[in-house]
Amino acid sequence: MFKSGSTSVLLLTLLFESGNFLIMKRGFAAGRTNVTVRCPKPTSCNVDGFEKHWYKMDNYCVRYYNQPLNFSDAEFSCREKAPGAHLVSVHNKKHNEILLDIVKKFNPNNLRIWLGAFELFQSGKFLWLDGSFWDYEIWTTGEPTNIYNSKEECLEMNWKETGRWNDDACSYKKNYICAFKIPS
């Protein structure tokens, strides 16, 4: 049998296996983001047929859609727009900033968008729809909430803190950004 101290250590290890709960992030001050600040102009995508309204983000082409859809419909819409396209995944601060700049350019009055991730089976673990690794996150303070239940299983950006992420109900309609990898 386990002693009560051993059980507590086991539970804490299971709940916080990555150790990320110990990391404190600095440099973000709520309420100090100015959405009217000019962003650099995004570079057009250099793939034939996708030059107009598609923008380059490293090895990806991305496009903003000002057409609110629920999470599933937005993903299926992306798949229809371009070969191999999905709702966008974000893998570093630079990508997050590029996406924020694109949203500010096209819809400065409504910055909320779907990103291409969801919580896997109420596990507290989020996965990208395009199958890429979950290697970056920038949650709004106190988020994600409602993990381990089915209330908020999809990922959005710009809910309460500009440029930050939130888990939200997949049934809500939001604008979205699609992305596809530039063929080599």
N, C-alpha and C positions, 0 to 999 in steps of 0.2 A: 504494500500500500504506500501511497505517496503521503508525505507530510504536507501540512497546509502550505508551508513555505515553498516546497518543491512544486506544488500545483500552481501557485502564483507565478513562479518563474516560468513554468511551461506555458501558461496562458499568455503572459507578457511576450514570450518569445514568438508564439503563434500569431498574436495580434500585431506585433511590431517587427516582423522578421527582417525587413529591409533596413531598419535603423534610421530611416529618413525622418522619423518623427522627432529626432534630436537636432536636426539641422534648422537653424534659424536664418532667415533671409533678411538682408538689410537693403536699404536704398529705395524702398517704395513708400511713398507717403500718400495715403488715401486722400482724395479730393484735390490733389495737386496736378492732375493730368489735364492739360489744356487741349481739347479736341480741335481748337481752331488753329493750332500751330501747323504750319505748312510741312508736309511730308515730302520726301524726295519723290519725283515722278517715277512710277514703276516702269521697268524696261519691258517692251513688247516681247512676247514669246516668238521665237524664231522657227516655229514649226509650220510648214505649209498648211494653209487652211485654218490656222489658229492664231494668226497675227493680230486680228482685231478683237479687242476686249479681253484677250488672254495675256497674262503677264508672267515674266520669268522670275522664278524663285529658285536659285541654284539650278538643280537638274530637273526642275518641275515647271510646268505651265499651270497657272492658277487663274480662276475667273470668279468674280463676285456675281451672285444672282440676287437681285432685289425682287424676289418672288417668294413670299413666306410659304413654307411647306413644313409639315411635320418631319421628324428625323428620317423615317424610312422613305418617305416620298422624296425628300431632298437627296438621299443617297441614290435612289433609283434614277432620279433626274440626272445626277452627275454621270451615272453609267451610260445614259443615253447621249450625253453631250460630246464625249470623246472616248476613243479606245483606251481602256484601262483606267478610266477616271473614277474617282471616289470623292467623298467629302474629304477635305484637306486634313492631313496629319501635320503636326508641328514637332520639330525635333531640336530646335534651339531658339535662343532669344532673338537672333536675327530674323528667322522665319516668322516668329510671333509678331515682331515689329513690322515686317513687310505686309503681313495680313492685316494688321491694324491700320496701316497706311492706306491700303486698298479700300477697306471699309470706310474710312474717313473720307476718302476721295469720292466715293459713290453715294454714300448715305450718311452724312455727318449727324443727322438727327435721330438715327436708329442704328446704333453700332452692334446690337446683339446679333450673333450669327451662330449657326451650327458648325462645329468642328467634327471631324470624322472618327470619334471614339465613343465607346459605350462601356458600361460596367458589365463584366462577365458574370452571369448567373448570381447576382447579389453577393459577390465575393469580395468587393472592395477593390478589385483590380480592374483597371481600365485597359482596353485594347483598341488599337487603330484598325479601322475597316480595311485598309490597304495591306494589312499583314506586317507592317513595319514595327520595329521595336519601340516600346514605351521608354524613351530615354530622356525625356524632358517634360516638365510640368511647371505651371505657374498659376496656382489656384488663388482665387479670391480668399481673403482672410476668413478662416473658419470653414472653408469648403475642402473637400466635398462633404455635403451633408446627405443624409438619407442613403448612405451606403449600407449594404446588407439588407435592403428592402427594395421593393419594385416601384417606389414613388418617383425617383429621379435617377435614371440610368443612362442618360445621354449627355454629351459634352457640348457646352456652349461657351462663347467668349463674350466679354464686355457686359456682364450682367450688372454688377454693382461697382466694380472697379475696372476702369478702362484698361484693356490689355490683359486682363486676368481671366481665369476659367472658373466655371461653375457646372455642377451637375444639375440637370433639369429634366422634367418630364418629357419623354420622347414625343408625346402627342401634341405639344405646343408647336405653333407655326412660327418659324423664324426664317430670315434670309440666310444664305449659305455661300460657301466658297467650295468650288470643285477643283481638283488637281489631277494631273496625270504626269507620269515620268516622261521626260523628253527622250525619244528613241536615240540610241547611240549610233 
